[in-house]
Amino acid sequence: MDDDLWDHPQDASLLADSDTGEDPEESHRGGFGEFGGEATGLIDRTFRERIVLAGVALGRADAEATDASMDELARLVDTAGADPVARVLQQRETPDRATYVGQGKVEELRMVSESLDADTVVFDNELTPAQQGNLEDSLKRSALDRTAVILDIFAQNASSPEGRAQVELAQLRYRLPRLRRSGKTFSQQGGGIGTRGPGETQLEVDRRRLMRRVARLESDLRRIRKNRSTQSKARRRTSNRAVAIVGYTNAGKSTLLNRLTDAGVLVQDRLFATLDATTRRLQLPGGEAVYVSDTVGFIRKLPHQLVEAFKSTLDVVVDADLLVHVVDASDPDPEGSIAAVRTVLEEIGAGEVPELYVFNKADIDPAAAYRLVERDPGSVAVSSTTGEGIDDLLAVVARRLRRQTIVAELAVPYDRGDVLAMAHREGEVMESTESEGGWRILVRVDEGSAGRLADFRIDQPPPEAEVGG
């Protein structure tokens, strides 16, 4: 049996809104599909849409986890610019192939939507194109899933040309299998001398146009990714270490970057306020300079289209020497947030990059922050807002990066100034003295630089020369 819940904190007067004498099929305003809304948006922001939230707990899903996911969906909808007005939950073993929730629940959703004059029903679960189409036909209003809402938020917040291209690509990949039209307008074909025959339907023309746009965006983003790869290789040839700040959305990543580097990155208490990667130079306590990058926040059920589209931006995570994983210590489910971030890191190929947990917002819930630190030795509790724990964080970052380096002792002849310059350029010269035959240098370098300086190292035998056949 299905366990059904209908919860909406609305005034009873709202129930009378539907008694307008209008046909709901004619008066409905929607944000997607054939039911209205902006042609380029998934949620119509020309007014505050009224949204019914729908969730399905499959199998033996944890009730608390389901509630937390629905709460997050409500925040996503609010961030997108709409108002959640009701929740409808269902417990079932498997999704219905046609409508995900089954016909009985579809009828309940239609009645709830009509009684509250809701414009759209948003599902916490991912819908197939067929399920979405069937739901819209039955509900007589737009049916969206969590992916569509997240894509809409990203579209609002993307500011750089690269970010806008990434979001547009993700949206087009989402729209293509859902491209459908009804009515005579899109079944007509071109006519006239020289054009008779099967021709193309408008639907086919739209699909071909979108596919051309997808190909163009993919080409542009491949070029950007190639440029980033070239820059990454150039960085590896220097002593510049890279630190990437990752974490759940709204965990305080941008605030932390601003605290560390005065970067001036936009900070707002909302989901996905920052999408574009920002990199700044940071001086560590030992004098080493590193480059710190802020990245897009992650979230549970992050759409695969976005992960694919943002791979060029997320390369800064894959190429980093250390990940600073920011966790909101005041989050009621920090373990769930950590697991969601770890899932995305594995998907983009950054699962093996060294990671440092930083439990942020210690000023909001100090007990929770320090309890998490005790449970995870080596982590740090900070407050990006007040600056508490920042000095400890810098010390730990410096220590973790030094563990990845080699201290080498070099004997450099006076006529090899290029080698001396390389030591200064690619490492941290800790000590330098002059001797009869040249300089004696103690330098801290990474493994690649140590290999390039191997011929001048006196703290280990030089590499053996290869013997020809």
Summary of the structure (lengths in Angstrom):
residues: 469
radius of gyration: 28.1
end to end distance: 78.2
largest distance: 100.9
contacts: 1474
relative contact order: 0.08
helix: 44%
strand: 20%
